[in-house]
C-alpha cells in the first residue's frame, strides 16, 4: 500500500493497543507501541533498504516520545 494508507493502518493499530488494558496479577497494565512505516517502492526497492528505513523510523518514533507512528526519515 502507499505511505498514507500504511501510516493510517499503523495509527489504527497503535490506538487500538493503547486503549486496551491487560490484567496481570490483580494489576491492570497499559501497553503502547511505536511503529516505523515505509512503503515499497516509494521508500526503497530492496528488503534491506526498506528494513533499514523502517528501523530508523521506529527509533525516531521512540526518540520523539514513544506511542506514535513515524514515517521514513528524510535523506539517504
N, C-alpha and C positions, 0 to 999 in steps of 0.2 A: 504494500500500500504506500501511498505517498506520505511525506513527512507530516503534513497536517492531520491526516487520518490516524497515523501511528501515534502521534502525540495525544490526540483526543482519546484514543483507546487506552493508552498508558495512564492518562489522567483519570479516566473512569476506574481503572484498576487500583490506582493509588488511593482514590477517595473511598472506594469500597473497603479496602484493607483498613484504612484509618478509622472507619466508623464501626468496625467490629471490635468486640471485647472478648477476650479469651479468659475463661475461668480456669485457674490453676491453684490448687492448694488453698481454697477459700479466699483467693485474691483475684481480682479482675485486672488483666493486663491489656494495654493498648499497644498495638504494633503499627509502625509506619514503614513505608518503603520509599526509597529513592530510585528513580528509573532514568536510564540514559537511552535516548531514542535516536536512531539513524535510519535512513531509508536507502534502498537499492533502486536505481543506480545513482540517484542524486548525490549521495554522500560517498559513494565508493562502489567499486565493481568486484572486489575480491572479498572473500570471507575474512581474510587477515585485516584488510583495511576497515571493513565495517565493524569487526570486533574491537579493534584498537580505538576507533572513534566512539563507539558505544561505551566502552570502558572510560574514556576521557569524559564523556557526557555524564556518566553515572557519578564519577568523582566530583565533577563540577556541581552537580545537584547536592551532593553531600556537603561540599565546602560552603554552599550557599544557604545552609541551614537545615538540610535533610527534608524528608517528607515532601518531595517535589519531583517534577518531571523536567529533564533538561535535554535540549536538542544538541545537535552536533556542534563541536567547538568551531570557532572561526579560524580560518587559516589552515595550513597543512598539518 
